Amino acid sequence: MAEIKAIVYESNTGFTKKYAELLSEELEKLSPDKKKIPAIPVTDNSMIFGEREPVIFLGWICAGKINGIRMARLKYNPVIIAGVGMTLPSELYAYRLAQQNNIDVPFFYLQGGIHREKLKGFYKLMFNLGVRPLLRKAEKGRSQLSEGKKRLVDLIKNGGEFVDSKNLDDIVAMYKKISEVLKDE
Ligand SMILES: Cc1cc2nc3c(=O)[nH]c(=O)nc-3n(C[C@H](O)[C@H](O)[C@H](O)COP(=O)(O)O)c2cc1C
């Protein structure tokens, strides 16, 4: 089987794109001949690939669904998948996402952030409606919220960013393992 050819992503406000580009830089550092694995949007058709090449796919999370995953599966063979959301990272959340998105390859959850001013149209409306119950609950009695929920409320209200190359360590480690296997196939 061929080696991993690209990091394919779907991003709405830019956090997933940033992670994809950071991952491309991290993987370039690993390569003995400094070969670049490019980060490309899932909608990009400019790169010539053979059919269903192995890729790493990163998509932003919208109401529990990983956006772009359908197209990524149609065009490529995602061997590692990551979802980028605003939720605080936990094993349980990663597990639920993997279940909801029928993921049967190594899966990772990355915390991106919130850029409310960059939300437009349908997604803006959907986001505002989606977070309303939590914000109402917080107004009624913040002290009743768990610590995690309090942090989420602050993030929703004030925005924030958690993109950090350190968050990619587990994906880089998995890439190394999978590359070894693909080399031998
Ligand atoms: C309509 C909408 C629904 C969202 N649903 C979720 C969700 O279910 N879980 C989550 O963790 N984040 C959710 N988010 C937050 C985004 O996934 C988060 O802002 C992410 O970092 C966006 O990445 P991007 O900048 O690449 O678009 C939602 C955002 C919007 C606009």
The ligand as a Tripos MOL2 file, in Angstrom:
@<TRIPOS>MOLECULE
LIG
   31    33     1     0     0
SMALL
NO_CHARGES

@<TRIPOS>ATOM
      1 C1        -23.2060   25.2640   14.2130 C.3       1 LIG1
      2 C2        -22.0600   24.8190   15.0650 C.ar      1 LIG1
      3 C3        -22.1530   23.6240   15.7660 C.ar      1 LIG1
      4 C4        -21.0730   23.1870   16.5770 C.ar      1 LIG1
      5 N1        -21.1770   21.9910   17.2220 N.ar      1 LIG1
      6 C5        -20.1260   21.5780   17.9770 C.ar      1 LIG1
      7 C6        -20.1770   20.3190   18.6420 C.ar      1 LIG1
      8 O1        -21.1390   19.5510   18.5350 O.2       1 LIG1
      9 N2        -19.1160   19.9760   19.4150 N.ar      1 LIG1
     10 C7        -18.0120   20.7750   19.5590 C.ar      1 LIG1
     11 O2        -17.0840   20.4070   20.2670 O.2       1 LIG1
     12 N3        -17.9260   21.9620   18.9200 N.ar      1 LIG1
     13 C8        -18.9460   22.3650   18.1250 C.ar      1 LIG1
     14 N4        -18.8610   23.5550   17.4540 N.ar      1 LIG1
     15 C9        -17.6330   24.3590   17.5730 C.3       1 LIG1
     16 C10       -16.6680   24.1550   16.4150 C.3       1 LIG1
     17 O3        -16.4870   22.7880   16.1330 O.3       1 LIG1
     18 C11       -15.3310   24.7930   16.7780 C.3       1 LIG1
     19 O4        -15.5010   26.1900   16.8070 O.3       1 LIG1
     20 C12       -14.1960   24.4140   15.8530 C.3       1 LIG1
     21 O5        -12.9980   24.8360   16.4160 O.3       1 LIG1
     22 C13       -14.3830   25.0420   14.4790 C.3       1 LIG1
     23 O6        -13.2980   24.7120   13.6590 O.3       1 LIG1
     24 P1        -12.9800   25.5480   12.3550 P.3       1 LIG1
     25 O7        -12.4390   26.8770   12.8130 O.co2     1 LIG1
     26 O8        -11.9710   24.7630   11.6030 O.co2     1 LIG1
     27 O9        -14.2490   25.7180   11.5880 O.co2     1 LIG1
     28 C14       -19.9030   24.0010   16.6600 C.ar      1 LIG1
     29 C15       -19.8350   25.1970   15.9480 C.ar      1 LIG1
     30 C16       -20.8790   25.6120   15.1530 C.ar      1 LIG1
     31 C17       -20.7620   26.8810   14.3740 C.3       1 LIG1
@<TRIPOS>BOND
     1     1     2 1
     2     2     3 ar
     3     2    30 ar
     4     3     4 ar
     5     4     5 ar
     6     4    28 ar
     7     5     6 ar
     8     6     7 ar
     9     6    13 1
    10     7     8 2
    11     7     9 ar
    12     9    10 ar
    13    10    11 2
    14    10    12 ar
    15    12    13 ar
    16    13    14 ar
    17    14    15 1
    18    14    28 ar
    19    15    16 1
    20    16    17 1
    21    16    18 1
    22    18    19 1
    23    18    20 1
    24    20    21 1
    25    20    22 1
    26    22    23 1
    27    23    24 1
    28    24    25 2
    29    24    26 1
    30    24    27 1
    31    28    29 ar
    32    29    30 ar
    33    30    31 1
@<TRIPOS>SUBSTRUCTURE
     1 LIG1         1 GROUP 0 **** ****
